[in-house]
Each structure stands twice: as structure tokens, then as C-alpha cells.
Amino acid sequence: MTHEHSHPPHKIAVTINAHRKEIDAGKYTGSTLKEALGVPADYELDQVLSGEFVEIADSAKIVLEKSGEHFVSHVRRGGSS
């Protein structure tokens, strides 16, 4: 007997580099979110919050529950000094 109390993930619409993309709502790490958004693993991923770019580390945990989030990816900036 299986207990299926959880619903399958629903799709939400987000924006990555000004392009609309539908992904599953749910929990992600920075690296799995990059994969879902089609961002190369060696790029940085930022979430746009109130006009500010907030970097999402590969190991960061993020929960996406609703449409409308905005993200930007770009080549990693300079290394350590």
C-alpha cells in the first residue's frame, strides 16, 4: 500500500537572463537550480531581489514556491586576490 499525500511538483514561471522558463516548484541547491535553469555549472547565478543581485552559492539552499522570481547568470568574476 502506498501513501501519496504529497502532490507532484507544480510548474512555476521564472525569468533567467530576461527569458521566461518554467521549472518545478520546490527545494533546490544553487547547483541544482543552475541545472534546472540551463545555466552552465561554471557560471555564477544571482537572484534579483528588490533590484539587487544576490549571488546564490552552489551549496546554498533555496525554495521556490511561486512564479515571478528573476535570476541572472554570468561568467564567474575574478578569483581570490
Buried (B, 14 or more C-beta within 10 A) or exposed (E): EEEEEEEEEEEBEBBBEEEEBEBEBBEBBBBBBBBBBEBEEEEBBBBEEEEEEEEBEEEBEBEBEEBEBBBBBEEEEEEEE
